[in-house]
Amino acid sequence: MTRRRLGFSTRAIHGDPGARPDWTPVAPPLFQSSTFTNPIGSTSEVLYSRYGNNPNQTAIGKRLALLEGAEAAIFVASGMGATALAHLAVLRPGDHLLSSEWIYGGVHRLFAQEFGRLGIDVTFVNPVHSRSWKQAMKKTTRAIFVETPTNPLLRVIDLEPAAQLCKAEGLALLVDSTFASPLNLRPLEHGADVVIHSATKYLNGHSDVIAGAVAGTESLVEEVRKLMQVWGQAIDPHAAWLVDRGLRTLAVRVERHNATGLKVAEWFAQQKPVAAVHYPGLATHPDNEVARRILNGFGGMVGIELRGGARAAERFLRALTIAAHAPSLGGVETLVSEPRLTSHASLSAEDRARAGIPDGFLRFSLGLEDADDLIADFAHALAQL
Ligand SMILES: Cc1ncc(COP(=O)(O)O)c(C=O)c1O
């Protein structure tokens, strides 16, 4: 009998279910152990948690591979660690990387400051003009890096043009898919070679872990594993156990984030003090057509521009009682942050405005609270302006 292909939620909970002997714990035990006994005289790899072969670490790697449709996946100590190792696995000194200019600030710093020291040259390009990739290519270009949806404007990058160029030129396409999670976007289905996550966000989903992940071919993940071992980037077993718990509810959480995201974005679009709403599910969003084509859901991240600028933003934030003022995203609780003080703090107010992020811009990571309660909280805060 051929086995039915299991759905996303079932894979998120059970992975690839095997035989279940009697008296097996339903929840996985936590192997909070740095090392394991090994057979005397054995030449096989020893079990040691820095090697990433602790059962809590390996279980979540296999599960993510099933969710991304990848041959293999590996979790590491942070999203930054995952981004650094994935690139070091495909680039060598003398290579050139083409990166989208709309990326997380920490990754921008990694590319602009650290990669140069390793002899890796990086050019930043505008990712929506598909021709810009080709125009910026050099003889030494080996890879393209894209983050989608982007922070905080939620631009959705069409992966097909970059993927076609990569196929034609023999480059690797790496995609940071943190904001989407594998429920909303599976980059490998759109021609990407490597998927990167800050698992700190939706994959874990409870704001209690720092972790990262890389998915791709067996050989790519093996290369990342080797680098992880020598650069000391393994995920702690307890963090891995928490991510395992988080992955089990990924599907229902992200479905709820999607529903609340759309409802709140539509509501904000009706409010007078709000000059603009950025959400890929709205017809007014510049990438609405791309988003409808490649995303399975529009996500729980929403950006708004308040008419009153920074003063209005501060008043709004002080009036909130449910949503918390905090950076990061992807957890069960709603968080709000101001890009002028976080991701875009290094730019002048004029440069931020030119980048489409004027003062008064607020970024929401909508949680799993009742959407009506969130809307009431936001309505009360808007009424204070
Ligand atoms: C899109 C994106 N990629 C990578 C990172 C880095 O992840 P971490 O904080 O887990 O190292 C972040 C963190 O905010 C992020 O938003």
The ligand as a Gaussian input file, in Angstrom:
#p B3LYP/6-31G(d) Opt

LIG

0 1
 C       14.413000      38.435000       9.241000
 C       15.403000      38.143000      10.333000
 N       16.463000      37.374000      10.057000
 C       17.382000      37.081000      11.017000
 C       17.276000      37.581000      12.293000
 C       18.308000      37.222000      13.320000
 O       17.778000      36.232000      14.166000
 P       18.227000      35.990000      15.677000
 O       17.835000      37.185000      16.482000
 O       17.505000      34.723000      16.037000
 O       19.722000      35.790000      15.664000
 C       16.183000      38.385000      12.621000
 C       16.055000      38.915000      14.005000
 O       15.328000      39.803000      14.321000
 C       15.225000      38.678000      11.617000
 O       14.154000      39.467000      11.878000

